[in-house]
Amino acid sequence: MAQVNFRIDDELKANADALFVRLGMNMSTAVTIFIRQALQHNGLPFEVKSDPFYDPRNQAHLRKAFADYEAGRNFTEHELIEA
């Protein structure tokens, strides 16, 4: 049987350990279940989304707004609400 080592935040591990105990398993069993599910789904067994803040369109909007601010352009209340 193979052994896998990884590092995670201490608080994250403690919270996960407590959850898995409530579910009747340990960390090793939980990780094994995750890997089996990933293999069965041929990918992660859940949806992974990025933070919309980092969406390229939002970043472009923020860069433009900052450039307008730096250039001294004044915004109307309507423009701020629409943005």
C-alpha positions in Angstrom: 0.0 0.0 0.0 1.3 3.5 -0.9 1.8 6.3 1.5 1.0 9.9 0.5 2.2 13.0 2.5 0.9 16.5 2.0 0.8 19.7 4.0 -2.3 21.7 5.0 -3.1 24.4 7.5 -3.3 23.2 11.1 -6.8 24.6 11.6 -8.0 23.2 8.3 -6.8 19.7 9.3 -8.4 19.9 12.7 -11.7 21.0 11.3 -11.5 18.2 8.6 -10.6 15.6 11.2 -13.6 16.6 13.4 -15.9 16.4 10.4 -14.6 13.0 9.3 -15.0 11.6 12.8 -18.6 12.7 12.8 -19.0 10.9 9.5 -17.4 7.8 11.0 -14.1 7.9 9.1 -10.5 9.2 9.3 -8.6 11.5 7.0 -7.1 8.6 5.1 -10.5 7.1 4.3 -11.9 10.6 3.3 -8.9 11.2 0.9 -9.4 7.7 -0.6 -13.1 8.4 -1.2 -12.2 11.7 -2.8 -9.6 10.1 -5.1 -12.0 7.2 -6.1 -14.7 9.8 -6.9 -12.3 11.9 -8.9 -11.4 8.8 -10.9 -15.0 7.8 -11.4 -15.9 11.4 -12.6 -12.7 11.6 -14.7 -12.1 15.0 -12.9 -12.9 16.7 -9.7 -16.2 15.3 -8.2 -17.5 18.8 -7.6 -17.6 22.1 -9.5 -14.7 24.5 -9.0 -15.3 28.1 -9.8 -13.0 31.1 -9.7 -13.8 34.3 -7.8 -15.7 36.6 -10.2 -13.5 39.4 -9.0 -10.6 37.9 -11.1 -12.7 37.5 -14.3 -10.8 39.2 -17.1 -13.9 41.4 -17.9 -14.1 42.6 -14.3 -10.3 43.2 -14.2 -10.5 45.3 -17.4 -13.4 47.3 -16.0 -11.5 48.0 -12.8 -8.4 49.0 -14.7 -10.5 51.4 -16.8 -12.2 52.8 -13.8 -8.9 53.4 -12.0 -7.4 55.0 -15.1 -10.5 57.3 -15.3 -10.0 58.1 -11.6 -6.3 58.8 -12.0 -7.1 61.1 -15.0 -9.5 63.1 -12.8 -12.6 62.0 -14.6 -15.7 62.6 -12.5 -18.4 60.0 -12.3 -22.1 60.8 -12.1 -24.2 58.8 -9.7 -25.9 57.2 -12.7 -22.6 56.0 -14.1 -21.6 54.5 -10.8 -24.9 52.7 -10.4 -24.8 51.3 -14.0 -21.3 50.1 -13.5 
